[in-house]
Amino acid sequence: MSLRKAARPDKLLVLHHGALGDLLCAWPALLALAGTFADVPRYALVRPSHHFFVRPLGYLPCPGELLAAEDAFHGASLPPAAEGAALFRFCLRRLPDHIPKGAHCLAALPEEAAPVSQSLLARLEALRLAVSGMEECLARFRECFGEWQGQMSRFVGIFPGSGHRAKNWPLERFAEIAHALTRGGHQPVQILGPAEEERDMRLPDVPERHPQDLAELAEVLANMRCVFGNDSGPLHLAAWLGVPSAALFGPSDARRWGPPGALRLCSPLPCAPCTDDMLRLGCEKPECMEAIGMDSVLRALQKLMLTTSG
């Protein structure tokens, strides 16, 4: 049943447990839901740090009496406080074992290999909701969180890590690229989060930035001349802010997960990509990232420099 034909809900509750890149891909859908239910209270059950990205859309942290709504997708009864709510749960592909009556599950990975953001918007369109185009979504995002200010900057951001080891380009190649940038008069900066710090994924003799929260990360990224690195949440954020970006793809599918507007450097191996959710890899030790050559990365950076000069 379309939402237009259903009884008007008294609140909106969205459930999204994904990582940063997943949440950014879902942001256009979150924007559409906020617009559709602008006249009722809106709540989001997301990772605590991700409230930074949903708060400007009017989403409030999920109150305690609504937290049990998540259990309803595993067969439990819907809590009384959630009755009458418009309930949306974001997932990858596999739907929950139980979908409460009146609830909707938004699968990011349908059978066709479409960009995740567009797949989610298409699901909302099927429910007769009004959605914005990606250009409008990007403009709204930059109104909320800032946009690229680094046209005259010497800094080039490097993301040497990601949320999955199989998506990481060899660390020594990042170091070689950093040295080449330095010789060319640029200032490489490696941007490190908890995962990189825990795994000691540091480039020797390259300045480091350790943003303490997402607001600081957005500010750091917006002042880079350009950025490059593995398919990761911070790189997605850079692209959403309009920072010229180059993303390296091996096992994951750039058609689905490519950041908006970023150059996509895909592995030349015929077996890549071998997964679209990183839950099942085609081999135990993927070699696809190593197959991405230094020259292709340097050419991509040169292209970014040329398009952002002056």
N, C-alpha and C positions, 0 to 999 in steps of 0.2 A: 504494500500500500504506500502511496506517496504521502509525504508529510503534509501536503496541502489538504488531503482528505482526512487526516487524523485529527483527533481533538487537540486543541492548542495546549502545549505543555506549560507547566508553571515554573520550570527551571530547565537548564541545560547542563548535562554532565558529560564530559569527555574524558576518556581513559587512554593514556598514551605512555607506554613504559619504555620506549625505544631510546637509543643513544642520540647524541646531538645531531648527527647527519640525518637520522630518521626523522627527528622532530622538525628539522628545517624543511625536509621534503613534504612533511604534512602541514606546514604552516599555511599554505594557500587554502587548504581545507578548513583549518582552524579559523582562518579569516572569514571564509564563507559561512561557517556555522555561527560565528559571532554576529555577523550581519543578519542572518536569518532569525536569530533569537535575541535580537537587540533589546527587546522589551521585557525580558525575564532575567533573573539572576543566572549567571554563567559560572560554572565550576570546572576546574581541570585537575585531574589526578595524574600528575606528571612527576618526573624526577625533581627534587627540590630546586636544584640550580636552574631547571628549565622554566621556572615561573618567570624568569627574566624575559622570556620570549612570548609568553601568553598574557602577561599582566597588562600590556598596553591594549590588548584586544578586549579587555574587560573581564577576563577570567579571574576568579578568586580561587585560592587554595581550597581543596575539597574538605569540607567540614567532617568531623568524626562520624556524624550520623549517616553520611553518604559513603564512607569508605567501604562498607560491606557490599556496595553495589558490584564491586569486582567479583565477589564470591558467587554472584548470581550467574556468571558465565561458566561456572563449574557445577551448576545444578542446585545451588542453594536458592532460597527464596529471596526475592527482591526486598530489601529493607523498606519499611513503611515510608521513611523519609524520601526514598527515591521513586515512590509511586507518583505518577503524573509528570515525571521528568522525561525530557528527550535525552536518550542515553546512547552515546556513540563510543564504540571501542575500536581503536586502531590496532591492526595486526599485520603481519607480513602476508602469508598466503593461507596457512592452515587456520580455519575458523575454530572458535572455541567449541567444546563438546556440547555446550548448551547456550542458546541465545534467548534471553528473556523476551517475553512478549513486548512488542513495541520498541525493542532495542535494535540497533543497527551496528553491524561490524563492517569496517572499512578496510578491505584488503589492499595492501600496497602493491602486491605482485599478482595481478591476474595473469591469465595464460599468455596474452599478447605482450610482447616486449616493449612496453611504452614507458616513458619517464614516470617515476613514482608519483610526483606531484600531479601530473595530468591524469594518472589512473585514479587517484583519490578524488580529484575534482569530477571526473566522469561518473564515479559512483554517486556523488552528491547530485549531479545533474539528473541521474536516473531516478532520484527521489524527488525531483521537481524543485530543487533548491537553486537559487540564483548564485552563480559563481563568477568570479572575475578572471580575466585572462592573466597569463603569467607576467606580462609587462606591468599591468596594474598592480599585481601582487608584489612584484619587486619594488616598485615605486613606494608602495605603502610600507613595506619592510624597512626601506631606507629612511622614510620619514620617522619611523619609530626608533631605529637603532643606529642611525648614522650612515654615511656613505663615504666612498673613497675620497681621500684628501691628499694622496701621496704623489700627485703628478710630478712634483719637483723633488721628490725624496731620492736619496741614494740607497735606501734600505730595501733589501730583497728578502722576503720571509721564506724560510725553509721549514717544512714539516717532515722530519725524518721518521716519524712513527705513525701508527694508526691503531685502531681498535683490534686488529687481528694481525698476527705476525706474517701470515701468508700474503698480506697486501703490501708488505714493506720492500721497497727497493734497497739494494745493498748499501749499508751505511757508508762504506768507503767511497762509493760513487757520489753520494751527497757531498762528502768532504772534498772530492776532486772538483765538483761543480762550484762549491764555495770558494775554493782557491782560484778558479778561473774568474769568478765574479770579482774577487778582490783585485786580481791583476787588471781587470777591465775598469777599475775605478769605482766599483759598487761596494756596498757594505752588506754582506750576507748576515742574516740574523736567524738563528735557529729558535723556533718557538716550541717550547716543551711543556707538556702537561704531566699529570701523575703517571700515566702509562709509560712515557718515555723516561721519566725519572726513575721509576721502579726498575725498568729494564736496562738502565744506564745507556740509553740511546743518545749519546752526546757526540757531537762533531768536535774534534780537537781544534783549539785555536779559533773557534767561531763564537762570537758573542751570543749570549743566551738571553731569552726573555721567558719569564715564568708567570704568566697572568694568573692572578689569584681568583678571578671570577670571570663570568662571561662578559660582563660590562667592560672590564679591563681588556679582555681578549679582543673584543670588537674595536676598542679604541686603538690598540696596537696594530691590528690588521688594517684599519682604515688609513693608517699613515705609512704603509708600505708602498713602494713603487710598483711592485708586483710580488706574487708568491708562487711557490711550486712545491710539490711533494706528493705523498701518497694520498689515496682516497681516504679522507678522514673528516671528522666533524669540523675541526677548525678551518680546513680548506673549503668545505662547503660554506661556512660562515663568511669567509673572505669573498667568495663568489657572490653570495647574496648581498653583500655590502657594495658590490661593484668593483672590487679590487681585481685587476687583471691577474688571472690565475691559470696555472697549468697543472693538471691532475694526472697522476700515473695510475694506470689500471692494468691488472693482471688477471687474477681469478674472478674478480667481480665484474659485473656487466655495466659498462659505461653507458649503454643505451638507457638503462633504468636509473642508474645512480649518478650519472654525470652532473656536476654542479652547473647551475645556469650560467651560460656565457663563458665557461672555462674551456681552455684548450684541453683536449683529451688525448693523452699519449697512451695508446693501448699496446699490449704485448703483441709481437708479431707471430707468436707461436699459434699453430692452427687449433690447439686444444683450448685456447683462451678466448672468451671467458668460459669457466667451467661451473660457475655457480652464480646465482643471483641473490642468495640470502646468506652466504658464508657459513651456512650450517652443514653443508655437504660439499666437500671439495672433490675435484676429479682425481687428485693424487695425494699421497701422503706428504710429499715435500714439493710443492709447486715450484717450477723453474721459470714460470712465465714472467715474473718481475725481473729476474736477472737478464732476460732476453731483451729488455728495453735498453737500447744503446745510449751511451753518453752523448753521441752526436745529435740524436733526435731531441734530447732534453735541452742541449745548448741551443739548437736551432729554435726551439719553442721559446726559450727565454729571450733570444735575440728578437724574435717576432714581437713578444710582449713589450720589450724595450722600445722598439721602433714605433709601435702603435700608441705608446704612452708618452713619447718624447714631445717636448715643447708644449 
